[in-house]
Every structure is written in C-alpha cells, then in structure tokens.
C-alpha cells in the first residue's frame, strides 16, 4: 500500500453555486524539490511550488544573513537562471532587484519558480576570518559523494510568507544518507520528504548527504546522531564517536534540567583543504544540530580534542540564544536584520560554559581552566576594551564595531565568568550563572522572546543589585574590567606557574622536522633535548612510532599533545629507522620546566567558594 502525504496546511475550497460548483485548490504551503541526482555543471536545480498568491507582484528572497553568523554573506549571489512559470508552463516576468531578491510579475498566476544553485565551498580562497561565507554556514555540491545542504543556501522565501509550512522533497543518489534532525517521511531509497513548519525552522535544520558513516546514541532521553564525511576515509564516525559521547554526557550532566531536546545531530565535514574545498574551520549552531568543518589532515586525537572544544560551544547554544533570546533573534529578518544588544550572553556565556563544564566534569584540570581564562584576558586586550559591549553588539554588522566581533569569544566569556563569580559570592556558593540561565529559560524559553532593553532589569531581579552594577559599568558601560578583583573573590591570584616543556624541543627550538616523505626526523646541527639524548636519538633518525603508535608529520599535532600528557619518568618506547635499519629505543620521559605568569590558588580560606564555582 502506498501512502499519500498531504500538507496539513493545504485546503480545498469550493467556489460557485448551483448544480455545477466550481472548485479551486488553494495551496497554503511552499513546495520544494532539490534534485541531487541530475547535477549540472556542479549545480543543483531547485524547483519551488508557490503557495496561492493574491498579489499581482511578489518578491522571492534568499538570505543576506542568517542567525549565528553576524556577517552579511548574500546567499543569493550563488543563484543562477531564476525563472517563473504559470500552471501551463508559460513564463512570467522575473526582475532581479539585488543580489538576494527577485520580483515576479503576475504573481497570482505563479505556479513554479526554478533556479540553479552553486556551492560555496568551491569559492573559498582563504582561511582568514571574515573572508567569504563561513564554511559551516556554506554549501557543498560534490556529485554522488557529498552535499552539504545548509537550507538557506538553496531555499528562499516569498516576502510576507515566511511563516508558511515548507514541504521539501529531495531526490538523491541511491547509497547516500541524509543526516539531519528532520524526519524523513518517504520510505524510498532515493527520495526524502521533510516538513518544516516555517522558514526559520527549515533554515534551522541542515542536512548532509554522504555515504553512511554515522553513529547514534541516547543521552538522558536525547537521541544523538553523529555523521561525518571524510573524503579519503582517514576518519570515521565509530572512532570519533566516544569523544563526542563523553562530551555530551558531561554537558547534559552539567546542564541538568535546563534542556529537553529530544534529538540532536552533529554533521562533520572534513575538508581536504587543497583546491576548491572548504577552508573556514569551526562550527555553526542550530536548535537541534550543529554543522562542523575541520581539515581532514588532523590526527584523530587532535580532531577529537577540537571537536570537544568547538562542538561543546555550539551545543551550549541550546541555552542561549536558541533557548533564551530577544525579539531581534526570534523575529529574525534575513534581509534587513536588526541585531540584539546581548552578544555577551548569546556568545559570551555560551563560550564560558564550553570551558567551565570541562573543569566541572573533570575533562580538564583547574590549572587548565585558569590558563584558558588567562589566554582570553590576553586575547581580549587586542580589542577595544573601553567600547560598550551592548553598543558593539547592536551595531556588529558595520564599522568600527564589526572588527570587534570576535571579542565575544574572549571578553564575552570573561563577562560570563565575572557574573558567575559575583552570583557565587553573593549566594555563598549556592548559585551561579547557570542558575540564572535556568531561571531565564523558565521565564522566557524558545517561544517567548524578551525585550532587548528589559533584559538587565530581569537579570537583576533574578540575582543581586551587584550584578546590575557590573552590567551597567562594564557591559553597557565603557569601564574595563579588572579581572584580578574577581579571581581574588575565589582565592585565586597571579603567580609563577611551572609548565613542562615539550620533550622534542630544547626551550623554544624544535629538535624534529619532516623529510620529503612526511616522516618525522631528528634535525641536524641542533642540540637535542635531555629526553632525546637519554633515549639515544641521533641526527636524521626517523621516528616511526612512539609506544607502538605510528606517527607521521600529518599527525604532528596529535604527537605534540600525546607527549605533553606523559608523566615524569614514565616508560617510553621509540621505534626508529637509522641508516635503513629499524631499531627500538627504550627509556624514561624526562622534562625540563619553564615558569610563566598565570593564575593559581593563593588564598586557601576561600576553597569552599572556589569549589562551588568550578565544581558546583
């Protein structure tokens, strides 16, 4: 038996009278067909079936900007050959208004709109921030292999009709799996059918098509889908999934009852970097998913570590702005956006949580956490420290504020830390900024936005007057923050931090390099570290494996991370090649140490308060 699916928003109206009534079907949804099978010149054809339109003229838009990117990217510039037709296939007049907008005459006759989409990955030329469309928000068309369907890059909306449902049919090559948090209601192996209740929901649900390489697991009632595309097969979901699962279990435990999503998808695209491929690495959040782009050349350990840092940030966006946000976010205008004042919360507290949860759940040490915060203080000094953060946020799309945007991940996170410390101190350790976000979620939530200008008053009402003083002085105000004051409240202060030097370096000089075959070799004409001398290494030795694990220059980041985790005098076995012979060298891990300024516990009388801050 074949099921027939009808949009719940499609109605049949009967018009006329007497014994011969006239019927006319009014369509109150937007139909979409993406053809991923017949790819033409590396382009995908999109067919839009229009809803019933009463206007004589209507405008079809693709977004200029999307939520979470804070940059005007003009997705319409990737569209070609926009054509409109009536029900009999006769062409209607289409006029290009700007990069993202097309006007259609005689719109009441419009039946279908067609166009071709180019992908953005082919156009990326630089890894520099702000150049081109950010890869996790971009699109990929690689016939029969991979399609990154960020919906805003393929599908637009008719002006005034963003709240209509979208019924999306995608024809795809057999053998490709569409990873998404949307539900496919078509059992066919070459066609998928998805329903989104409005345009913003459609944009909020990316899809990645590739040969099936995914894992699923459940955490506290949330079903997690982790799908990857690795062009050479170097990485696979099964190998990386334990890092992802460990991270999300820790995050869910940290969040407690603050989130009740039932499904979450992580779509990881690995770029070969060279040639026409993605070059902007990182991730973009969605309510029930995140898109991630990293270079395929990364080693497994380093990739796993980066996934924890980057994806954890995106996952925490389910708290804010996806869970708690202003009218500017809720009623987002994709082509004439009004930006919110509160990037300190949307990005800053999210980034703070992405670090705090790791020390809270034992994924990093207290010293690691202090080191991360110290790095953020150092990085924040590269920006204007006397600029109002709310003013910057509200004007982030234009100069001179747009150049300050990335400070949301530095000073924004530090603002979150200071608020956390204030609330911990005033509540005697009982509450923190997570408690504040839980209360804001209960009061507002995903479907009830707040007024931008009213947020500070609500935050103060839920916390303490001192929180309001801080926000008015350092967030909407222009006074720089003295972070030492806030660390001191937790018994933490500056001091000399002892740090292990890398055993393959002599101070700042690397003692290893790579040969033409990308093998790790011992450098000539340099003094070797004490560890390398003790192991008996010599110039031009090729290091094949460490503790029976093979390494090459492609895995150098992973190797550096591995050796830094060694303990003093731990047994080490090196497999090397010397003069064409394979040798095994055995010895102990030896380190030299250097001191640098950092944060540490200097007042043990405040340990209980500090523990509530980092472990509570």
Phi, psi and omega per residue, in radians:
X1 nan 2.279 3.141
X2 -1.685 2.200 3.120
X3 -1.411 2.445 3.062
X4 -1.863 2.121 -3.101
X5 -1.779 2.212 3.079
X6 -2.077 2.462 3.065
X7 -1.125 2.388 -3.132
X8 -1.162 -0.301 -3.096
X9 -1.670 0.041 3.139
X10 -1.575 2.208 -3.089
X11 -2.160 2.681 3.102
X12 -1.954 2.081 -3.127
X13 -1.898 2.495 3.104
X14 -1.860 2.146 -3.094
X15 -2.076 2.357 3.126
X16 2.154 -2.962 -3.099
X17 -2.727 3.130 3.095
X18 1.308 -2.812 -3.021
X19 -1.461 -0.148 -3.120
X20 -2.203 1.261 -3.082
X21 -1.135 2.584 3.092
X22 -1.764 2.319 -3.128
X23 -1.964 2.554 3.078
X24 -2.521 2.235 -3.112
X25 -1.567 2.152 3.083
X26 -1.743 2.258 -3.124
X27 -1.782 2.164 -3.122
X28 -1.990 0.481 2.975
X29 -2.421 2.972 3.130
X30 -1.869 2.111 3.087
X31 -1.597 2.455 -3.124
X32 -2.344 2.408 2.996
X33 -2.266 2.113 3.012
X34 -1.836 2.172 -3.139
X35 -1.780 1.745 3.125
X36 -1.621 0.052 -3.142
X37 -1.603 -0.900 -3.127
X38 -1.596 1.274 3.124
X39 -1.382 2.193 -3.060
X40 -1.990 2.064 3.129
X41 0.891 0.748 3.132
X42 1.094 0.571 3.120
X43 -2.274 2.616 3.121
X44 -1.892 2.346 3.083
X45 -1.489 2.349 3.095
X46 -2.055 2.286 3.075
X47 -2.068 2.135 3.124
X48 -1.844 2.159 3.002
X49 -1.657 2.026 -2.973
X50 -1.282 2.641 2.948
X51 -1.265 2.988 3.058
X52 -1.137 2.209 -3.078
X53 -2.050 2.231 3.135
X54 -1.591 -0.429 -3.074
X55 -1.250 2.666 3.087
X56 -1.425 -0.311 3.098
X57 -2.511 2.410 3.135
X58 -2.482 2.681 -3.127
X59 -1.918 2.345 3.042
X60 -1.859 2.237 -3.091
X61 -2.027 2.542 2.696
X62 -1.859 2.675 -3.009
X63 -1.141 2.495 2.908
X64 -1.411 -0.594 -3.074
X65 -2.593 2.666 3.098
X66 -2.203 2.750 3.134
X67 -1.033 2.458 3.042
X68 1.615 -0.155 -3.098
X69 -1.804 -0.550 3.091
X70 1.019 0.578 3.059
X71 -2.589 2.542 3.131
X72 -1.521 1.928 -2.989
X73 -1.901 -0.249 3.055
X74 0.969 1.239 -3.125
X75 -1.173 -0.339 3.109
X76 -1.167 -0.320 -3.137
X77 -1.203 -0.214 3.120
X78 -1.621 0.130 -3.054
X79 -1.827 2.448 3.117
X80 -2.332 2.735 2.980
X81 0.954 0.956 3.105
X82 -1.322 2.135 -3.112
X83 -2.340 2.555 3.129
X84 -2.177 2.561 -3.084
X85 -2.432 2.631 3.011
X86 -1.527 -3.057 -3.049
X87 -1.135 -0.345 3.129
X88 -1.683 0.097 3.126
X89 1.490 0.145 3.115
X90 -1.389 2.419 -3.096
X91 -1.253 2.556 3.012
X92 -1.936 2.753 -3.090
X93 -1.310 2.201 3.099
X94 -2.075 2.243 3.140
X95 -2.101 2.244 3.089
X96 -1.338 2.144 3.141
X97 -1.618 -0.714 3.087
X98 -2.800 -2.927 -3.077
X99 -1.049 -0.464 -2.981
X100 -2.085 0.086 -2.964
X101 -2.400 2.430 3.123
X102 -2.336 2.268 3.116
X103 -1.656 2.376 -3.107
X104 -2.065 2.092 3.110
X105 -1.432 2.775 -3.095
X106 0.913 0.780 -2.999
X107 -1.113 -0.430 3.115
X108 -1.128 -0.285 3.101
X109 -1.656 -0.112 -2.998
X110 -1.107 2.240 3.047
X111 -1.923 -0.927 -3.108
X112 -2.364 2.663 3.055
X113 -2.214 2.310 -3.141
X114 -2.241 2.637 3.052
X115 -2.893 2.953 3.100
X116 -1.975 2.512 -3.097
X117 -1.990 2.224 2.948
X118 -1.553 2.635 3.106
X119 -1.578 2.698 -3.085
X120 -1.462 -0.483 -3.087
X121 -1.030 -0.577 -3.141
X122 -1.193 -0.307 -3.042
X123 -1.742 -0.103 -3.053
X124 -1.312 2.285 -3.088
X125 -2.135 -0.166 -3.038
X126 -2.541 2.639 3.045
X127 -1.619 -0.037 -3.081
X128 -1.179 2.455 -3.137
X129 -1.104 2.366 3.055
X130 1.586 -0.074 3.119
X131 -1.739 1.943 3.123
X132 1.372 -3.123 -3.128
X133 -1.324 2.251 3.134
X134 -1.027 2.197 -2.977
X135 -0.900 -0.802 3.138
X136 -1.093 -0.286 3.066
X137 -1.768 0.060 -3.067
X138 -1.674 -2.894 -3.062
X139 -2.335 2.660 3.090
X140 -2.342 2.396 3.063
X141 -2.251 1.810 3.102
X142 -2.247 1.672 -2.954
X143 -0.860 2.288 3.066
X144 1.200 0.006 -3.086
X145 -2.152 -0.933 -3.072
X146 -2.672 2.402 2.999
X147 -2.335 2.047 3.025
X148 -1.673 1.850 -3.060
X149 -1.737 1.405 2.851
X150 -1.355 1.959 -2.873
X151 -1.002 -0.588 -3.115
X152 -1.141 -0.307 3.097
X153 -1.512 -0.174 -3.117
X154 -2.065 -0.586 -2.958
X155 -2.166 2.378 3.111
X156 -1.979 -2.746 -3.109
X157 -2.550 2.636 3.038
X158 -1.459 2.394 -3.087
X159 -0.984 2.270 3.136
X160 1.435 0.055 -3.070
X161 -2.255 0.501 -3.136
X162 -1.190 -0.335 -3.088
X163 -1.606 0.077 3.055
X164 -1.331 2.645 3.055
X165 -1.182 2.678 3.078
X166 -2.057 2.231 3.064
X167 -1.944 1.898 -2.959
X168 -1.935 2.078 3.039
X169 -1.835 2.278 3.135
X170 -2.148 2.048 3.041
X171 -1.592 2.203 -3.049
X172 -2.406 2.742 3.115
X173 -1.047 2.478 3.086
X174 -1.105 2.409 -3.118
X175 1.749 -0.194 3.048
X176 -1.697 2.423 -3.109
X177 -1.910 2.290 3.117
X178 -1.618 1.796 -3.136
X179 -1.484 2.155 -3.099
X180 -2.909 2.896 3.029
X181 -1.590 -0.124 3.020
X182 -1.234 2.774 3.138
X183 -1.771 2.155 3.094
X184 -1.459 2.102 -3.121
X185 -1.788 0.151 3.100
X186 -1.904 2.116 -3.097
X187 -1.321 -0.097 -3.096
X188 -1.090 2.630 3.120
X189 -1.471 -0.114 -3.123
X190 -2.211 0.032 3.101
X191 -2.399 2.381 3.052
X192 -2.073 2.586 3.128
X193 -2.305 2.117 -3.078
X194 -2.163 2.534 3.080
X195 -2.064 2.248 3.005
X196 -2.126 2.400 -3.019
X197 -1.280 -0.387 3.061
X198 -2.812 2.998 -3.026
X199 -1.062 -0.730 -3.116
X200 -1.090 -0.592 3.087
X201 -1.207 -0.648 3.093
X202 -1.081 -0.858 -3.139
X203 -1.075 -0.500 -3.081
X204 -1.360 -0.032 -3.068
X205 -2.261 1.494 3.083
X206 -1.217 2.820 3.097
X207 -2.345 2.352 3.029
X208 -2.073 2.105 3.091
X209 -1.715 2.280 3.095
X210 -2.885 2.992 3.016
X211 -1.053 2.436 -3.023
X212 -0.970 2.049 3.016
X213 -2.593 1.501 -3.044
X214 -2.642 2.822 3.016
X215 -2.266 2.757 3.032
X216 -2.328 2.556 3.041
X217 -2.720 2.848 -3.090
X218 -2.062 2.333 3.117
X219 -2.221 1.961 3.113
X220 0.867 0.783 3.094
X221 1.492 -0.080 3.096
X222 -1.708 2.164 3.109
X223 -1.490 2.161 -3.119
X224 -1.856 2.249 3.013
X225 -1.968 2.154 3.108
X226 -2.088 1.965 -3.070
X227 -2.167 2.413 3.141
X228 -2.284 2.691 2.955
X229 -2.118 2.010 3.115
X230 -2.101 1.834 -2.967
X231 -0.977 -0.635 -3.131
X232 -1.687 -0.106 -3.096
X233 1.439 0.222 -3.114
X234 -1.086 -0.665 -3.119
X235 -2.037 2.723 3.074
X236 -2.513 2.782 -3.055
X237 -1.113 -0.673 -3.091
X238 -1.065 -0.665 -3.110
X239 -1.303 -0.594 -3.086
X240 -1.575 -0.315 -3.035
X241 -1.035 -0.664 3.138
X242 -1.003 -0.663 3.091
X243 -1.113 -0.755 -3.138
X244 -1.124 -0.804 -3.099
X245 -1.133 -0.751 3.126
X246 -1.055 -0.717 -3.129
X247 -1.129 -0.861 -3.053
X248 -1.213 -0.616 3.065
X249 -1.076 -0.711 3.114
X250 -1.178 -0.691 3.140
X251 -1.156 -0.771 3.134
X252 -1.105 -0.667 3.112
X253 -1.151 -0.712 3.122
X254 -1.113 -0.756 -3.072
X255 -1.281 -0.526 -3.087
X256 1.117 -2.310 -3.035
X257 -1.452 0.138 -3.007
X258 -1.211 -0.364 -3.094
X259 -2.258 2.469 3.112
X260 -2.319 0.488 3.051
X261 -0.996 2.508 3.134
X262 -1.710 -0.298 -3.108
X263 -2.580 2.478 3.106
X264 -2.572 2.280 -3.106
X265 -2.049 2.400 3.058
X266 -2.034 2.019 -3.079
X267 -1.897 1.902 -3.060
X268 -1.859 2.045 3.063
X269 -1.846 2.177 3.119
X270 -1.833 2.116 -3.065
X271 -1.626 2.517 3.038
X272 -1.444 -0.023 3.009
X273 1.213 -0.846 -3.087
X274 -1.263 2.657 3.094
X275 1.215 -2.678 -3.087
X276 -1.492 1.492 3.121
X277 -2.639 2.969 -3.076
X278 -1.041 2.413 -3.137
X279 -2.280 -0.021 3.114
X280 -1.795 1.882 -2.966
X281 -1.739 2.489 -3.111
X282 2.594 -2.610 -3.065
X283 -2.639 2.793 3.091
X284 -2.293 2.274 -3.076
X285 -1.438 2.639 2.944
X286 -2.425 2.920 -3.053
X287 -1.060 -0.699 -3.115
X288 -2.171 0.366 3.133
X289 -2.923 2.992 3.000
X290 -2.540 2.493 3.042
X291 -1.792 2.386 -3.040
X292 -2.293 2.404 3.061
X293 -2.277 2.199 3.069
X294 -2.418 2.806 3.059
X295 -1.266 2.393 -3.127
X296 -1.153 -0.433 -3.059
X297 -1.163 -0.265 -3.121
X298 -1.082 2.531 3.042
X299 -1.253 2.824 -3.062
X300 -1.045 -0.811 -3.088
X301 -1.117 -0.776 -3.139
X302 -1.175 -0.692 3.104
X303 -1.099 -0.738 3.110
X304 -1.066 -0.723 3.133
X305 -1.144 -0.743 3.127
X306 -1.146 -0.646 3.101
X307 -1.070 -0.731 3.123
X308 -1.072 -0.813 -3.094
X309 -1.188 -0.777 -3.013
X310 -1.443 -0.835 -3.087
X311 -1.211 -0.559 3.100
X312 -1.090 -0.660 3.070
X313 -1.046 -0.848 -3.103
X314 -1.137 -0.669 3.139
X315 -1.085 -0.676 -3.125
X316 -1.210 -0.212 3.054
X317 -1.166 -0.227 3.038
X318 -1.110 -0.359 3.072
X319 -1.387 -0.932 3.109
X320 -2.662 2.365 0.146
X321 -1.558 -0.025 -3.055
X322 -1.192 -0.584 -3.140
X323 -1.661 -0.627 -3.140
X324 -2.282 2.098 -3.064
X325 -2.775 2.923 -3.119
X326 -1.590 3.063 3.100
X327 -1.025 -0.615 -3.114
X328 -1.071 -0.575 3.110
X329 -1.432 -0.776 -3.052
X330 -1.126 -0.751 -3.130
X331 -1.844 0.914 -3.006
X332 -1.081 2.277 3.093
X333 -1.706 1.946 -3.033
X334 -1.229 -0.275 -3.081
X335 -2.147 -0.254 3.039
X336 -2.475 1.152 -2.962
X337 -1.229 2.534 2.922
X338 -1.916 2.192 -3.024
X339 -1.642 2.606 -3.135
X340 -1.429 2.748 3.096
X341 -1.371 -0.116 -2.801
X342 -1.986 0.784 3.015
X343 -1.109 -0.417 3.069
X344 -1.009 -0.531 3.128
X345 -1.603 -0.868 -3.059
X346 -1.051 -0.845 -3.101
X347 -1.756 -0.689 -3.056
X348 -1.174 -0.924 3.130
X349 -1.162 -0.605 3.067
X350 -1.043 -0.801 3.123
X351 -1.167 -0.645 3.084
X352 -1.098 -0.814 3.100
X353 -1.038 -0.666 -3.106
X354 -1.098 -0.414 3.067
X355 -1.665 -0.744 -3.095
X356 -1.088 -0.720 -3.084
X357 -1.100 -0.497 -3.101
X358 -1.223 -0.707 3.071
X359 -1.314 -0.614 3.125
X360 -1.061 -0.672 -3.078
X361 -1.753 0.173 3.050
X362 1.358 0.315 3.119
X363 -1.430 -0.446 3.019
X364 -2.362 2.884 -3.129
X365 -1.511 2.929 3.058
X366 -1.046 -0.724 3.134
X367 -1.078 -0.692 3.089
X368 -1.063 -0.757 -3.131
X369 -1.102 -0.811 3.107
X370 -1.043 -0.696 3.130
X371 -1.100 -0.680 3.113
X372 -1.142 -0.749 3.126
X373 -1.156 -0.668 3.093
X374 -1.090 -0.703 3.097
X375 -1.088 -0.657 3.131
X376 -1.181 -0.656 3.073
X377 -1.083 -0.783 3.121
X378 -1.096 -0.783 -3.122
X379 -1.169 -0.656 -3.119
X380 -1.102 -0.469 -3.137
X381 -1.217 -0.219 3.091
X382 -1.358 -0.180 -3.112
X383 -1.907 3.060 3.114
X384 -1.290 1.926 -3.043
X385 -1.440 -0.221 -3.129
X386 -1.881 0.375 3.075
X387 -1.669 2.326 3.081
X388 -1.024 2.189 -3.100
X389 -1.214 -0.617 3.118
X390 -1.208 -0.654 3.099
X391 -1.150 -0.753 3.086
X392 -1.041 -0.789 -3.101
X393 -1.067 -0.781 -3.078
X394 -1.190 -0.411 -3.075
X395 -2.065 0.430 -2.955
X396 -1.139 -0.278 -3.113
X397 -1.485 -0.123 -3.081
X398 -2.278 2.772 3.119
X399 -1.205 2.629 -0.041
X400 -1.522 0.120 -3.003
X401 -1.315 -0.568 -3.055
X402 -1.076 -0.526 3.121
X403 -1.266 -0.201 -3.140
X404 -1.683 -0.026 -2.982
X405 -0.971 -0.825 -3.027
X406 -1.169 -0.124 3.030
X407 -1.187 -0.228 3.089
X408 -1.110 -0.452 3.135
X409 -1.530 -0.219 -3.133
X410 -1.854 -1.376 -3.138
X411 -1.128 -0.588 3.104
X412 -1.015 -0.771 3.100
X413 -1.158 -0.637 3.128
X414 -1.200 -0.590 3.025
X415 -1.059 -0.787 3.086
X416 -1.028 -0.721 3.120
X417 -1.100 -0.792 -3.123
X418 -1.121 -0.721 3.088
X419 -1.075 -0.721 3.113
X420 -1.037 -0.777 -3.114
X421 -1.161 -0.727 3.121
X422 -1.058 -0.823 -3.107
X423 -1.160 -0.685 3.086
X424 -1.066 -0.794 -3.113
X425 -1.119 -0.815 -3.071
X426 -1.226 -0.491 -3.132
X427 -1.674 0.161 -3.092
X428 0.986 0.659 3.058
X429 1.516 -0.019 -3.052
X430 -1.354 -0.522 -3.072
X431 -2.360 2.845 3.088
X432 -2.587 -2.858 -3.091
X433 -1.226 -0.434 3.059
X434 -1.130 -0.697 3.071
X435 -1.067 -0.711 3.086
X436 -1.039 -0.803 -3.107
X437 -1.173 -0.576 3.064
X438 -1.119 -0.719 3.132
X439 -1.204 -0.687 3.079
X440 -1.126 -0.646 3.095
X441 -1.120 -0.742 3.124
X442 -1.133 -0.622 -3.093
X443 -1.383 -0.667 -3.083
X444 -1.932 -1.363 -3.141
X445 1.473 3.114 -3.019
X446 -1.064 -0.505 -3.003
X447 -1.831 0.066 -3.108
X448 -2.288 1.526 -3.095
X449 -1.251 2.768 3.101
X450 -1.801 2.838 3.022
X451 -1.341 2.273 -3.091
X452 -0.908 -0.792 -3.048
X453 -1.291 -0.205 -3.055
X454 -1.716 -0.120 -2.990
X455 -1.103 -0.802 -3.083
X456 -0.992 -0.740 -3.138
X457 -1.099 -0.684 3.125
X458 -1.194 -0.682 3.110
X459 -1.083 -0.775 3.138
X460 -1.121 -0.713 3.139
X461 -1.083 -0.511 -3.122
X462 -1.604 -0.141 -3.091
X463 -2.270 -1.938 -3.011
X464 -2.489 2.699 3.099
X465 -0.986 -0.569 3.140
X466 -1.087 -0.530 3.078
X467 -1.141 -0.739 3.085
X468 -1.099 -0.711 3.099
X469 -1.032 -0.764 -3.137
X470 -1.111 -0.817 -3.100
X471 -1.080 -0.763 -3.112
X472 -1.241 -0.562 -3.097
X473 -1.418 -0.763 -2.942
X474 -1.951 -0.266 -3.095
X475 -1.872 -1.023 2.997
X476 -1.404 -0.471 3.082
X477 -1.436 -3.108 -3.019
X478 -2.027 0.173 -3.116
X479 -1.393 2.162 3.093
X480 -1.057 2.704 -3.108
X481 -1.611 2.312 2.992
X482 -1.598 1.694 -3.030
X483 -1.168 -0.472 3.133
X484 -1.024 -0.603 -3.137
X485 -1.079 -0.719 -3.072
X486 -1.367 -0.673 3.038
X487 -1.044 -0.694 -3.101
X488 -1.090 -0.527 3.109
X489 -1.074 -0.431 -3.142
X490 -1.791 0.167 3.134
X491 1.353 0.353 -3.103
X492 -1.966 2.421 3.122
X493 -2.640 3.130 -3.105
X494 -1.351 2.559 3.085
X495 -2.958 -3.124 3.133
X496 -1.499 2.090 -3.119
X497 -1.773 2.229 3.141
X498 -1.527 2.237 -3.072
X499 -2.286 2.407 3.100
X500 -1.214 2.335 2.995
X501 -1.400 2.685 3.103
X502 -1.155 2.274 -3.076
X503 -1.197 -0.192 3.072
X504 -1.755 0.230 3.054
X505 -2.140 2.611 2.920
X506 -1.896 1.779 -2.950
X507 0.999 -1.960 -3.089
X508 -1.790 0.108 -3.079
X509 -1.741 2.117 3.100
X510 -1.226 2.420 -3.141
X511 -1.804 0.052 3.102
X512 -2.230 2.765 3.108
X513 -2.595 -2.879 3.123
X514 -2.207 2.495 3.049
X515 -1.592 -3.052 -3.075
X516 -1.090 -0.407 -3.141
X517 -1.640 0.230 -3.133
X518 1.112 0.457 3.051
X519 -1.541 2.547 3.134
X520 -1.375 2.134 -3.080
X521 -2.211 2.692 3.091
X522 -1.404 2.267 -3.066
X523 -1.200 2.652 3.011
X524 -1.536 2.748 2.957
X525 1.027 0.500 2.995
X526 -2.285 2.617 3.048
X527 -1.283 2.392 -3.109
X528 -1.555 2.753 3.090
X529 -1.197 2.836 3.135
X530 -1.041 -0.666 3.114
X531 -1.070 -0.834 -3.094
X532 -1.143 -0.665 3.082
X533 -1.109 -0.759 -3.087
X534 -1.155 -0.494 3.125
X535 -1.402 -0.226 3.137
X536 1.501 0.354 3.114
X537 -1.255 2.582 3.131
X538 -2.288 2.846 3.123
X539 -0.943 2.406 3.097
X540 1.320 -0.010 2.988
X541 -1.034 2.435 3.068
X542 -1.751 2.103 3.122
X543 -1.508 1.912 -3.059
X544 -1.538 -0.768 -3.070
X545 -2.622 2.663 3.058
X546 -2.169 2.139 -3.064
X547 0.895 0.771 3.069
X548 1.195 0.223 3.059
X549 -1.887 2.173 -3.075
X550 -1.285 2.485 3.079
X551 -2.372 2.608 2.964
X552 -2.385 -3.123 -3.130
X553 -1.129 -0.428 3.073
X554 -1.122 -0.419 -3.114
X555 -1.842 0.339 -2.982
X556 -1.087 -0.649 3.130
X557 -1.120 -0.710 3.116
X558 -1.143 -0.706 3.111
X559 -1.075 -0.800 -3.134
X560 -1.053 -0.704 3.127
X561 -1.172 -0.690 -3.109
X562 -1.110 -0.833 -3.066
X563 -1.221 -0.465 3.100
X564 -1.211 -0.334 3.140
X565 -1.520 -0.112 3.125
X566 -1.111 2.645 2.992
X567 -1.703 2.628 3.101
X568 -0.965 2.313 3.107
X569 1.233 0.203 3.034
X570 -1.162 2.481 3.138
X571 -1.164 2.367 -3.128
X572 -2.307 2.372 3.071
X573 -2.123 2.197 3.095
X574 -1.949 2.336 2.973
X575 -1.808 2.120 -3.069
X576 -2.265 2.869 2.959
X577 -2.061 2.242 3.142
X578 -2.346 2.086 -3.137
X579 0.957 0.702 3.078
X580 1.451 -0.064 -3.123
X581 -1.880 2.515 3.089
X582 -1.565 2.222 -3.121
X583 -2.198 2.678 3.047
X584 -2.010 2.152 3.129
X585 -1.963 2.348 3.136
X586 -2.175 2.500 3.136
X587 -3.013 -2.740 -3.083
X588 -2.130 2.630 3.054
X589 -1.242 2.177 3.094
X590 -2.154 2.447 -3.121
X591 -2.253 2.565 2.833
X592 -1.765 2.800 -3.047
X593 -2.236 2.583 3.045
X594 -2.247 2.708 -3.135
X595 -1.945 2.490 3.065
X596 -2.546 2.839 3.141
X597 -1.294 2.363 3.119
X598 -2.768 -2.974 3.130
X599 -1.832 2.513 3.130
X600 -2.707 2.940 3.095
X601 -1.263 2.158 3.122
X602 -2.126 -0.148 3.140
X603 -2.374 1.670 -3.060
X604 -1.233 -0.215 3.126
X605 -1.211 -0.260 -3.135
X606 -1.839 0.320 -3.093
X607 -1.035 -0.696 -3.110
X608 -1.100 -0.715 3.105
X609 -1.171 -0.716 3.095
X610 -1.079 -0.740 -3.141
X611 -1.122 -0.647 3.114
X612 -1.173 -0.587 3.111
X613 -1.183 -0.878 -3.027
X614 -1.578 -0.435 -3.050
X615 -2.108 -0.150 -3.049
X616 -1.262 nan nan
